[in-house]
Amino acid sequence: MNTLKMRIEERSGAFWNGLVSTVQVYQAHIFCVLLLAAWFIMPLISPDGQALVTDGLGQLVLLSLICFLGMVFLSWWLLSRFWLVFNLPSLGGMVSRFNEMDLWRQLGFYWLCYVSLLLAAVGCLIAVL
């Protein structure tokens, strides 16, 4: 399977290269910090200086996004912990088995993963709203 690799534009300077590598390593952490910063900044921003009823709606959607991402990260962490305890096959072995499946089974598996994540996100949104 061919994949398209996106590259960050090469620039001269050790500082820029160090910054790019740091951002790539801590990308998920930076995103979580930005979400939490948006959570605290959002109530301060209002169009006429007064708190409106609809101002809280954006914050509730942001809360549901934070809950969903927290649930996904927690699920990944639990999966990695249980993976070691139960001595399941390696991830490389599972990928090779996945590539040996028929195309329609691969498509069904992709569809199942997508639908389950979508339903989890909708469930988080419904629970918060």
LODREN-40179 format. One record per residue: residue in one letter; residue number from 1; x, y, z of N, C-alpha, C in turn. Coordinates in nm, 3 decimals, decimal comma, m for minus. Example, Ala and Ser with C-alpha at 12.3 -4.5 7.8 and 13.67 -1.06 7.14 Angstrom:
<rs>
r rest=a&nr=1&n.X=1,319&n.Y=m0,569&n.Z=0,780&ca.X=1,230&ca.Y=m0,450&ca.Z=0,780&c.X=1,320&c.Y=m0,330&c.Z=0,780
r rest=s&nr=2&n.X=1,285&n.Y=m0,225&n.Z=0,708&ca.X=1,367&ca.Y=m0,106&ca.Z=0,714&c.X=1,290&c.Y=0,003&c.Z=0,787
</rs>
This chain:
<rs>
r rest=m&nr=1&n.X=0,084&n.Y=m0,116&n.Z=0,000&ca.X=0,000&ca.Y=0,000&ca.Z=0,000&c.X=0,090&c.Y=0,124&c.Z=0,000
r rest=n&nr=2&n.X=0,066&n.Y=0,214&n.Z=m0,093&ca.X=0,144&ca.Y=0,337&ca.Z=m0,100&c.X=0,081&c.Y=0,443&c.Z=m0,011
r rest=t&nr=3&n.X=0,163&n.Y=0,513&n.Z=0,061&ca.X=0,114&ca.Y=0,620&ca.Z=0,146&c.X=0,183&c.Y=0,749&c.Z=0,109
r rest=l&nr=4&n.X=0,113&n.Y=0,858&n.Z=0,129&ca.X=0,168&ca.Y=0,989&ca.Z=0,101&c.X=0,231&c.Y=1,042&c.Z=0,229
r rest=k&nr=5&n.X=0,358&n.Y=1,078&n.Z=0,222&ca.X=0,427&ca.Y=1,128&ca.Z=0,340&c.X=0,439&c.Y=1,279&c.Z=0,327
r rest=m&nr=6&n.X=0,387&n.Y=1,347&n.Z=0,426&ca.X=0,394&ca.Y=1,493&ca.Z=0,429&c.X=0,519&c.Y=1,533&c.Z=0,506
r rest=r&nr=7&n.X=0,596&n.Y=1,622&n.Z=0,451&ca.X=0,719&ca.Y=1,667&ca.Z=0,517&c.X=0,704&c.Y=1,813&c.Z=0,555
r rest=i&nr=8&n.X=0,761&n.Y=1,845&n.Z=0,669&ca.X=0,767&ca.Y=1,984&ca.Z=0,710&c.X=0,880&c.Y=2,050&c.Z=0,633
r rest=e&nr=9&n.X=0,853&n.Y=2,170&n.Z=0,589&ca.X=0,950&ca.Y=2,241&ca.Z=0,507&c.X=1,083&c.Y=2,254&c.Z=0,581
r rest=e&nr=10&n.X=1,189&n.Y=2,215&n.Z=0,513&ca.X=1,322&ca.Y=2,221&ca.Z=0,573&c.X=1,368&c.Y=2,365&c.Z=0,584
r rest=r&nr=11&n.X=1,413&n.Y=2,403&n.Z=0,701&ca.X=1,467&ca.Y=2,537&ca.Z=0,724&c.X=1,600&c.Y=2,523&c.Z=0,794
r rest=s&nr=12&n.X=1,683&n.Y=2,619&n.Z=0,773&ca.X=1,815&ca.Y=2,614&ca.Z=0,835&c.X=1,806&c.Y=2,658&c.Z=0,980
r rest=g&nr=13&n.X=1,895&n.Y=2,607&n.Z=1,060&ca.X=1,901&ca.Y=2,647&ca.Z=1,201&c.X=1,872&c.Y=2,532&c.Z=1,293
r rest=a&nr=14&n.X=1,954&n.Y=2,518&n.Z=1,394&ca.X=1,937&ca.Y=2,409&ca.Z=1,490&c.X=1,814&c.Y=2,433&c.Z=1,577
r rest=f&nr=15&n.X=1,783&n.Y=2,559&n.Z=1,604&ca.X=1,668&ca.Y=2,588&ca.Z=1,689&c.X=1,539&c.Y=2,541&c.Z=1,622
r rest=w&nr=16&n.X=1,523&n.Y=2,572&n.Z=1,493&ca.X=1,401&ca.Y=2,534&ca.Z=1,423&c.X=1,386&c.Y=2,382&c.Z=1,416
r rest=n&nr=17&n.X=1,496&n.Y=2,312&n.Z=1,386&ca.X=1,491&ca.Y=2,166&ca.Z=1,378&c.X=1,460&c.Y=2,104&c.Z=1,513
r rest=g&nr=18&n.X=1,517&n.Y=2,159&n.Z=1,619&ca.X=1,487&ca.Y=2,110&ca.Z=1,753&c.X=1,344&c.Y=2,135&c.Z=1,793
r rest=l&nr=19&n.X=1,290&n.Y=2,251&n.Z=1,753&ca.X=1,151&ca.Y=2,284&ca.Z=1,785&c.X=1,056&c.Y=2,192&c.Z=1,711
r rest=v&nr=20&n.X=1,083&n.Y=2,165&n.Z=1,585&ca.X=0,997&ca.Y=2,078&ca.Z=1,506&c.X=0,998&c.Y=1,936&c.Z=1,563
r rest=s&nr=21&n.X=1,114&n.Y=1,885&n.Z=1,600&ca.X=1,120&ca.Y=1,750&ca.Z=1,656&c.X=1,050&c.Y=1,744&c.Z=1,791
r rest=t&nr=22&n.X=1,060&n.Y=1,848&n.Z=1,873&ca.X=0,991&ca.Y=1,851&ca.Z=2,002&c.X=0,841&c.Y=1,854&c.Z=1,983
r rest=v&nr=23&n.X=0,792&n.Y=1,933&n.Z=1,889&ca.X=0,649&ca.Y=1,941&ca.Z=1,863&c.X=0,596&c.Y=1,807&c.Z=1,812
r rest=q&nr=24&n.X=0,672&n.Y=1,740&n.Z=1,729&ca.X=0,628&ca.Y=1,610&ca.Z=1,678&c.X=0,619&c.Y=1,507&c.Z=1,789
r rest=v&nr=25&n.X=0,710&n.Y=1,512&n.Z=1,885&ca.X=0,709&ca.Y=1,415&ca.Z=1,994&c.X=0,593&c.Y=1,443&c.Z=2,089
r rest=y&nr=26&n.X=0,571&n.Y=1,569&n.Z=2,122&ca.X=0,469&ca.Y=1,605&ca.Z=2,221&c.X=0,343&c.Y=1,660&c.Z=2,158
r rest=q&nr=27&n.X=0,307&n.Y=1,614&n.Z=2,040&ca.X=0,193&ca.Y=1,668&ca.Z=1,967&c.X=0,062&c.Y=1,647&c.Z=2,043
r rest=a&nr=28&n.X=0,039&n.Y=1,531&n.Z=2,099&ca.X=m0,085&ca.Y=1,504&ca.Z=2,172&c.X=m0,090&c.Y=1,587&c.Z=2,301
r rest=h&nr=29&n.X=0,023&n.Y=1,603&n.Z=2,369&ca.X=0,025&ca.Y=1,681&ca.Z=2,492&c.X=m0,004&c.Y=1,828&c.Z=2,463
r rest=i&nr=30&n.X=0,053&n.Y=1,879&n.Z=2,357&ca.X=0,030&ca.Y=2,019&ca.Z=2,320&c.X=m0,117&c.Y=2,040&c.Z=2,286
r rest=f&nr=31&n.X=m0,177&n.Y=1,945&n.Z=2,215&ca.X=m0,318&ca.Y=1,956&ca.Z=2,180&c.X=m0,406&c.Y=1,957&c.Z=2,304
r rest=c&nr=32&n.X=m0,375&n.Y=1,872&n.Z=2,402&ca.X=m0,453&ca.Y=1,870&ca.Z=2,526&c.X=m0,439&c.Y=2,000&c.Z=2,604
r rest=v&nr=33&n.X=m0,320&n.Y=2,056&n.Z=2,606&ca.X=m0,298&ca.Y=2,184&ca.Z=2,675&c.X=m0,376&c.Y=2,295&c.Z=2,604
r rest=l&nr=34&n.X=m0,378&n.Y=2,293&n.Z=2,473&ca.X=m0,454&ca.Y=2,393&ca.Z=2,398&c.X=m0,604&c.Y=2,380&c.Z=2,424
r rest=l&nr=35&n.X=m0,654&n.Y=2,257&n.Z=2,433&ca.X=m0,795&ca.Y=2,237&ca.Z=2,465&c.X=m0,829&c.Y=2,289&c.Z=2,604
r rest=l&nr=36&n.X=m0,743&n.Y=2,261&n.Z=2,701&ca.X=m0,769&ca.Y=2,311&ca.Z=2,837&c.X=m0,758&c.Y=2,464&c.Z=2,843
r rest=a&nr=37&n.X=m0,665&n.Y=2,522&n.Z=2,768&ca.X=m0,656&ca.Y=2,668&ca.Z=2,764&c.X=m0,781&c.Y=2,727&c.Z=2,701
r rest=a&nr=38&n.X=m0,832&n.Y=2,664&n.Z=2,596&ca.X=m0,956&ca.Y=2,712&ca.Z=2,534&c.X=m1,072&c.Y=2,700&c.Z=2,631
r rest=w&nr=39&n.X=m1,071&n.Y=2,597&n.Z=2,715&ca.X=m1,177&ca.Y=2,579&ca.Z=2,814&c.X=m1,182&c.Y=2,697&c.Z=2,912
r rest=f&nr=40&n.X=m1,065&n.Y=2,746&n.Z=2,954&ca.X=m1,061&ca.Y=2,855&ca.Z=3,050&c.X=m1,077&c.Y=2,992&c.Z=2,985
r rest=i&nr=41&n.X=m1,037&n.Y=3,006&n.Z=2,861&ca.X=m1,046&ca.Y=3,135&ca.Z=2,792&c.X=m1,185&c.Y=3,160&c.Z=2,735
r rest=m&nr=42&n.X=m1,256&n.Y=3,054&n.Z=2,698&ca.X=m1,384&ca.Y=3,068&ca.Z=2,631&c.X=m1,488&c.Y=3,150&c.Z=2,709
r rest=p&nr=43&n.X=m1,502&n.Y=3,135&n.Z=2,840&ca.X=m1,602&ca.Y=3,219&ca.Z=2,911&c.X=m1,565&c.Y=3,367&c.Z=2,914
r rest=l&nr=44&n.X=m1,437&n.Y=3,399&n.Z=2,897&ca.X=m1,395&ca.Y=3,539&ca.Z=2,902&c.X=m1,431&c.Y=3,614&c.Z=2,774
r rest=i&nr=45&n.X=m1,454&n.Y=3,540&n.Z=2,667&ca.X=m1,483&ca.Y=3,603&ca.Z=2,538&c.X=m1,634&c.Y=3,605&c.Z=2,518
r rest=s&nr=46&n.X=m1,689&n.Y=3,723&n.Z=2,511&ca.X=m1,831&ca.Y=3,739&ca.Z=2,479&c.X=m1,847&c.Y=3,862&c.Z=2,390
r rest=p&nr=47&n.X=m1,947&n.Y=3,863&n.Z=2,303&ca.X=m1,956&ca.Y=3,970&ca.Z=2,204&c.X=m1,984&c.Y=4,108&c.Z=2,264
r rest=d&nr=48&n.X=m2,068&n.Y=4,120&n.Z=2,365&ca.X=m2,102&ca.Y=4,252&ca.Z=2,419&c.X=m2,066&c.Y=4,268&c.Z=2,566
r rest=g&nr=49&n.X=m1,985&n.Y=4,180&n.Z=2,618&ca.X=m1,942&ca.Y=4,191&ca.Z=2,757&c.X=m2,035&c.Y=4,126&c.Z=2,857
r rest=q&nr=50&n.X=m2,149&n.Y=4,077&n.Z=2,812&ca.X=m2,243&ca.Y=4,010&ca.Z=2,901&c.X=m2,245&c.Y=3,862&c.Z=2,869
r rest=a&nr=51&n.X=m2,269&n.Y=3,784&n.Z=2,970&ca.X=m2,277&ca.Y=3,639&ca.Z=2,949&c.X=m2,412&c.Y=3,605&c.Z=2,888
r rest=l&nr=52&n.X=m2,410&n.Y=3,539&n.Z=2,775&ca.X=m2,532&ca.Y=3,497&ca.Z=2,709&c.X=m2,557&c.Y=3,349&c.Z=2,734
r rest=v&nr=53&n.X=m2,679&n.Y=3,306&n.Z=2,711&ca.X=m2,712&ca.Y=3,166&ca.Z=2,731&c.X=m2,638&c.Y=3,079&c.Z=2,630
r rest=t&nr=54&n.X=m2,624&n.Y=3,127&n.Z=2,507&ca.X=m2,560&ca.Y=3,047&ca.Z=2,403&c.X=m2,408&c.Y=3,046&c.Z=2,416
r rest=d&nr=55&n.X=m2,350&n.Y=3,130&n.Z=2,500&ca.X=m2,205&ca.Y=3,128&ca.Z=2,519&c.X=m2,159&c.Y=2,996&c.Z=2,580
r rest=g&nr=56&n.X=m2,242&n.Y=2,939&n.Z=2,666&ca.X=m2,207&ca.Y=2,814&ca.Z=2,731&c.X=m2,214&c.Y=2,695&c.Z=2,639
r rest=l&nr=57&n.X=m2,285&n.Y=2,706&n.Z=2,526&ca.X=m2,298&ca.Y=2,594&ca.Z=2,434&c.X=m2,164&c.Y=2,555&c.Z=2,372
r rest=g&nr=58&n.X=m2,086&n.Y=2,652&n.Z=2,334&ca.X=m1,953&ca.Y=2,622&ca.Z=2,279&c.X=m1,864&c.Y=2,555&c.Z=2,381
r rest=q&nr=59&n.X=m1,878&n.Y=2,599&n.Z=2,506&ca.X=m1,798&ca.Y=2,538&ca.Z=2,611&c.X=m1,843&c.Y=2,394&c.Z=2,638
r rest=l&nr=60&n.X=m1,971&n.Y=2,365&n.Z=2,624&ca.X=m2,018&ca.Y=2,228&ca.Z=2,641&c.X=m1,969&c.Y=2,138&c.Z=2,529
r rest=v&nr=61&n.X=m1,966&n.Y=2,188&n.Z=2,407&ca.X=m1,913&ca.Y=2,109&ca.Z=2,295&c.X=m1,765&c.Y=2,084&c.Z=2,317
r rest=l&nr=62&n.X=m1,693&n.Y=2,185&n.Z=2,366&ca.X=m1,551&ca.Y=2,167&ca.Z=2,396&c.X=m1,531&c.Y=2,065&c.Z=2,508
r rest=l&nr=63&n.X=m1,618&n.Y=2,067&n.Z=2,608&ca.X=m1,611&ca.Y=1,969&ca.Z=2,716&c.X=m1,634&c.Y=1,828&c.Z=2,663
r rest=s&nr=64&n.X=m1,727&n.Y=1,813&n.Z=2,572&ca.X=m1,751&ca.Y=1,679&ca.Z=2,516&c.X=m1,631&c.Y=1,633&c.Z=2,434
r rest=l&nr=65&n.X=m1,564&n.Y=1,724&n.Z=2,363&ca.X=m1,443&ca.Y=1,688&ca.Z=2,288&c.X=m1,332&c.Y=1,646&c.Z=2,383
r rest=i&nr=66&n.X=m1,316&n.Y=1,718&n.Z=2,495&ca.X=m1,215&ca.Y=1,682&ca.Z=2,594&c.X=m1,246&c.Y=1,546&c.Z=2,655
r rest=c&nr=67&n.X=m1,373&n.Y=1,520&n.Z=2,685&ca.X=m1,411&ca.Y=1,389&ca.Z=2,741&c.X=m1,386&c.Y=1,277&c.Z=2,641
r rest=f&nr=68&n.X=m1,418&n.Y=1,300&n.Z=2,514&ca.X=m1,398&ca.Y=1,198&ca.Z=2,412&c.X=m1,250&c.Y=1,166&c.Z=2,395
r rest=l&nr=69&n.X=m1,167&n.Y=1,269&n.Z=2,385&ca.X=m1,024&ca.Y=1,245&ca.Z=2,370&c.X=m0,964&c.Y=1,179&c.Z=2,493
r rest=g&nr=70&n.X=m1,013&n.Y=1,218&n.Z=2,611&ca.X=m0,967&ca.Y=1,152&ca.Z=2,732&c.X=m1,006&c.Y=1,005&c.Z=2,735
r rest=m&nr=71&n.X=m1,126&n.Y=0,974&n.Z=2,685&ca.X=m1,171&ca.Y=0,836&ca.Z=2,679&c.X=m1,087&c.Y=0,755&c.Z=2,579
r rest=v&nr=72&n.X=m1,053&n.Y=0,816&n.Z=2,465&ca.X=m0,971&ca.Y=0,746&ca.Z=2,366&c.X=m0,831&c.Y=0,721&c.Z=2,421
r rest=f&nr=73&n.X=m0,770&n.Y=0,822&n.Z=2,486&ca.X=m0,636&ca.Y=0,805&ca.Z=2,543&c.X=m0,637&c.Y=0,700&c.Z=2,654
r rest=l&nr=74&n.X=m0,741&n.Y=0,701&n.Z=2,738&ca.X=m0,751&ca.Y=0,603&ca.Z=2,845&c.X=m0,768&c.Y=0,462&c.Z=2,789
r rest=s&nr=75&n.X=m0,848&n.Y=0,449&n.Z=2,684&ca.X=m0,866&ca.Y=0,318&ca.Z=2,621&c.X=m0,736&c.Y=0,267&c.Z=2,561
r rest=w&nr=76&n.X=m0,660&n.Y=0,356&n.Z=2,497&ca.X=m0,531&ca.Y=0,314&ca.Z=2,439&c.X=m0,433&c.Y=0,272&c.Z=2,548
r rest=w&nr=77&n.X=m0,432&n.Y=0,346&n.Z=2,659&ca.X=m0,342&ca.Y=0,312&ca.Z=2,769&c.X=m0,380&c.Y=0,176&c.Z=2,830
r rest=l&nr=78&n.X=m0,510&n.Y=0,153&n.Z=2,852&ca.X=m0,554&ca.Y=0,025&ca.Z=2,906&c.X=m0,524&c.Y=m0,090&c.Z=2,810
r rest=l&nr=79&n.X=m0,542&n.Y=m0,067&n.Z=2,680&ca.X=m0,512&ca.Y=m0,170&ca.Z=2,582&c.X=m0,364&c.Y=m0,206&c.Z=2,584
r rest=s&nr=80&n.X=m0,278&n.Y=m0,105&n.Z=2,592&ca.X=m0,134&ca.Y=m0,135&ca.Z=2,595&c.X=m0,096&c.Y=m0,209&c.Z=2,723
r rest=r&nr=81&n.X=m0,159&n.Y=m0,177&n.Z=2,835&ca.X=m0,129&ca.Y=m0,248&ca.Z=2,961&c.X=m0,177&c.Y=m0,393&c.Z=2,955
r rest=f&nr=82&n.X=m0,299&n.Y=m0,415&n.Z=2,908&ca.X=m0,353&ca.Y=m0,551&ca.Z=2,900&c.X=m0,282&c.Y=m0,632&c.Z=2,793
r rest=w&nr=83&n.X=m0,232&n.Y=m0,566&n.Z=2,689&ca.X=m0,161&ca.Y=m0,635&ca.Z=2,583&c.X=m0,037&c.Y=m0,706&c.Z=2,639
r rest=l&nr=84&n.X=0,033&n.Y=m0,638&n.Z=2,729&ca.X=0,152&ca.Y=m0,698&ca.Z=2,789&c.X=0,117&c.Y=m0,809&c.Z=2,887
r rest=v&nr=85&n.X=0,010&n.Y=m0,793&n.Z=2,962&ca.X=m0,026&ca.Y=m0,891&ca.Z=3,065&c.X=m0,075&c.Y=m1,021&c.Z=3,003
r rest=f&nr=86&n.X=m0,155&n.Y=m1,014&n.Z=2,896&ca.X=m0,216&ca.Y=m1,133&ca.Z=2,838&c.X=m0,129&c.Y=m1,201&c.Z=2,732
r rest=n&nr=87&n.X=m0,009&n.Y=m1,148&n.Z=2,706&ca.X=0,083&ca.Y=m1,204&ca.Z=2,607&c.X=0,018&c.Y=m1,223&c.Z=2,470
r rest=l&nr=88&n.X=m0,050&n.Y=m1,120&n.Z=2,423&ca.X=m0,113&ca.Y=m1,125&ca.Z=2,292&c.X=m0,007&c.Y=m1,111&c.Z=2,182
r rest=p&nr=89&n.X=m0,040&n.Y=m1,145&n.Z=2,057&ca.X=0,058&ca.Y=m1,134&ca.Z=1,949&c.X=0,105&c.Y=m0,990&c.Z=1,930
r rest=s&nr=90&n.X=0,223&n.Y=m0,978&n.Z=1,871&ca.X=0,280&ca.Y=m0,844&ca.Z=1,852&c.X=0,197&c.Y=m0,765&c.Z=1,752
r rest=l&nr=91&n.X=0,213&n.Y=m0,635&n.Z=1,757&ca.X=0,137&ca.Y=m0,548&ca.Z=1,667&c.X=0,178&c.Y=m0,570&c.Z=1,522
r rest=g&nr=92&n.X=0,307&n.Y=m0,595&n.Z=1,498&ca.X=0,354&ca.Y=m0,623&ca.Z=1,362&c.X=0,291&c.Y=m0,749&c.Z=1,305
r rest=g&nr=93&n.X=0,276&n.Y=m0,852&n.Z=1,389&ca.X=0,210&ca.Y=m0,975&ca.Z=1,345&c.X=0,064&c.Y=m0,955&c.Z=1,312
r rest=m&nr=94&n.X=m0,001&n.Y=m0,869&n.Z=1,391&ca.X=m0,142&ca.Y=m0,842&ca.Z=1,364&c.X=m0,160&c.Y=m0,761&c.Z=1,236
r rest=v&nr=95&n.X=m0,067&n.Y=m0,670&n.Z=1,209&ca.X=m0,073&ca.Y=m0,592&ca.Z=1,086&c.X=m0,052&c.Y=m0,682&c.Z=0,965
r rest=s&nr=96&n.X=0,041&n.Y=m0,776&n.Z=0,974&ca.X=0,063&ca.Y=m0,867&ca.Z=0,862&c.X=m0,059&c.Y=m0,956&c.Z=0,839
r rest=r&nr=97&n.X=m0,124&n.Y=m1,000&n.Z=0,946&ca.X=m0,247&ca.Y=m1,078&ca.Z=0,930&c.X=m0,359&c.Y=m0,994&c.Z=0,870
r rest=f&nr=98&n.X=m0,365&n.Y=m0,867&n.Z=0,909&ca.X=m0,467&ca.Y=m0,778&ca.Z=0,854&c.X=m0,445&c.Y=m0,758&c.Z=0,704
r rest=n&nr=99&n.X=m0,320&n.Y=m0,745&n.Z=0,662&ca.X=m0,291&ca.Y=m0,726&ca.Z=0,520&c.X=m0,320&c.Y=m0,851&c.Z=0,438
r rest=e&nr=100&n.X=m0,322&n.Y=m0,968&n.Z=0,501&ca.X=m0,353&ca.Y=m1,093&ca.Z=0,430&c.X=m0,502&c.Y=m1,114&c.Z=0,412
r rest=m&nr=101&n.X=m0,586&n.Y=m1,038&n.Z=0,480&ca.X=m0,730&ca.Y=m1,054&ca.Z=0,467&c.X=m0,778&c.Y=m1,005&c.Z=0,331
r rest=d&nr=102&n.X=m0,899&n.Y=m1,049&n.Z=0,294&ca.X=m0,960&ca.Y=m1,000&ca.Z=0,171&c.X=m0,989&c.Y=m0,852&c.Z=0,184
r rest=l&nr=103&n.X=m1,003&n.Y=m0,786&n.Z=0,069&ca.X=m1,025&ca.Y=m0,642&ca.Z=0,069&c.X=m1,157&c.Y=m0,605&c.Z=0,135
r rest=w&nr=104&n.X=m1,261&n.Y=m0,685&n.Z=0,112&ca.X=m1,390&ca.Y=m0,652&ca.Z=0,170&c.X=m1,388&c.Y=m0,668&c.Z=0,322
r rest=r&nr=105&n.X=m1,308&n.Y=m0,760&n.Z=0,373&ca.X=m1,297&ca.Y=m0,775&ca.Z=0,519&c.X=m1,218&c.Y=m0,659&c.Z=0,578
r rest=q&nr=106&n.X=m1,114&n.Y=m0,613&n.Z=0,508&ca.X=m1,040&ca.Y=m0,496&ca.Z=0,556&c.X=m1,131&c.Y=m0,373&c.Z=0,559
r rest=l&nr=107&n.X=m1,210&n.Y=m0,357&n.Z=0,454&ca.X=m1,303&ca.Y=m0,244&ca.Z=0,449&c.X=m1,407&c.Y=m0,253&c.Z=0,560
r rest=g&nr=108&n.X=m1,456&n.Y=m0,372&n.Z=0,588&ca.X=m1,550&ca.Y=m0,391&ca.Z=0,698&c.X=m1,489&c.Y=m0,358&c.Z=0,833
r rest=f&nr=109&n.X=m1,362&n.Y=m0,395&n.Z=0,850&ca.X=m1,294&ca.Y=m0,365&ca.Z=0,975&c.X=m1,274&c.Y=m0,214&c.Z=0,992
r rest=y&nr=110&n.X=m1,234&n.Y=m0,146&n.Z=0,883&ca.X=m1,222&ca.Y=0,000&ca.Z=0,887&c.X=m1,356&c.Y=0,063&c.Z=0,922
r rest=w&nr=111&n.X=m1,462&n.Y=0,015&n.Z=0,858&ca.X=m1,595&ca.Y=0,069&ca.Z=0,882&c.X=m1,637&c.Y=0,048&c.Z=1,028
r rest=l&nr=112&n.X=m1,609&n.Y=m0,069&n.Z=1,082&ca.X=m1,643&ca.Y=m0,099&ca.Z=1,221&c.X=m1,569&c.Y=m0,006&c.Z=1,317
r rest=c&nr=113&n.X=m1,440&n.Y=0,017&n.Z=1,292&ca.X=m1,362&ca.Y=0,108&ca.Z=1,378&c.X=m1,414&c.Y=0,251&c.Z=1,368
r rest=y&nr=114&n.X=m1,444&n.Y=0,295&n.Z=1,248&ca.X=m1,494&ca.Y=0,431&ca.Z=1,229&c.X=m1,628&c.Y=0,449&c.Z=1,299
r rest=v&nr=115&n.X=m1,719&n.Y=0,356&n.Z=1,280&ca.X=m1,852&ca.Y=0,369&ca.Z=1,340&c.X=m1,844&c.Y=0,364&c.Z=1,492
r rest=s&nr=116&n.X=m1,759&n.Y=0,279&n.Z=1,546&ca.X=m1,749&ca.Y=0,271&ca.Z=1,692&c.X=m1,692&c.Y=0,401&c.Z=1,751
r rest=l&nr=117&n.X=m1,592&n.Y=0,460&n.Z=1,685&ca.X=m1,541&ca.Y=0,589&ca.Z=1,734&c.X=m1,643&c.Y=0,700&c.Z=1,717
r rest=l&nr=118&n.X=m1,718&n.Y=0,698&n.Z=1,607&ca.X=m1,821&ca.Y=0,799&ca.Z=1,586&c.X=m1,931&c.Y=0,788&c.Z=1,691
r rest=l&nr=119&n.X=m1,974&n.Y=0,666&n.Z=1,721&ca.X=m2,076&ca.Y=0,648&ca.Z=1,824&c.X=m2,027&c.Y=0,688&c.Z=1,962
r rest=a&nr=120&n.X=m1,900&n.Y=0,664&n.Z=1,991&ca.X=m1,844&ca.Y=0,707&ca.Z=2,120&c.X=m1,842&c.Y=0,860&c.Z=2,128
r rest=a&nr=121&n.X=m1,806&n.Y=0,925&n.Z=2,018&ca.X=m1,804&ca.Y=1,072&ca.Z=2,017&c.X=m1,944&c.Y=1,129&c.Z=2,032
r rest=v&nr=122&n.X=m2,041&n.Y=1,071&n.Z=1,964&ca.X=m2,180&ca.Y=1,117&ca.Z=1,977&c.X=m2,231&c.Y=1,091&c.Z=2,118
r rest=g&nr=123&n.X=m2,192&n.Y=0,977&n.Z=2,176&ca.X=m2,233&ca.Y=0,949&ca.Z=2,315&c.X=m2,176&c.Y=1,049&c.Z=2,413
r rest=c&nr=124&n.X=m2,051&n.Y=1,091&n.Z=2,392&ca.X=m1,993&ca.Y=1,193&ca.Z=2,479&c.X=m2,064&c.Y=1,327&c.Z=2,462
r rest=l&nr=125&n.X=m2,097&n.Y=1,361&n.Z=2,339&ca.X=m2,168&ca.Y=1,486&ca.Z=2,313&c.X=m2,307&c.Y=1,484&c.Z=2,375
r rest=i&nr=126&n.X=m2,377&n.Y=1,373&n.Z=2,363&ca.X=m2,511&ca.Y=1,363&ca.Z=2,422&c.X=m2,503&c.Y=1,366&c.Z=2,574
r rest=a&nr=127&n.X=m2,404&n.Y=1,301&n.Z=2,632&ca.X=m2,391&ca.Y=1,297&ca.Z=2,778&c.X=m2,365&c.Y=1,436&c.Z=2,835
r rest=v&nr=128&n.X=m2,288&n.Y=1,517&n.Z=2,763&ca.X=m2,256&ca.Y=1,650&ca.Z=2,814&c.X=m2,370&c.Y=1,747&c.Z=2,790
r rest=l&nr=129&n.X=m2,430&n.Y=1,740&n.Z=2,673&ca.X=m2,541&ca.Y=1,833&ca.Z=2,643&c.X=m2,667&c.Y=1,787&c.Z=2,711
</rs>
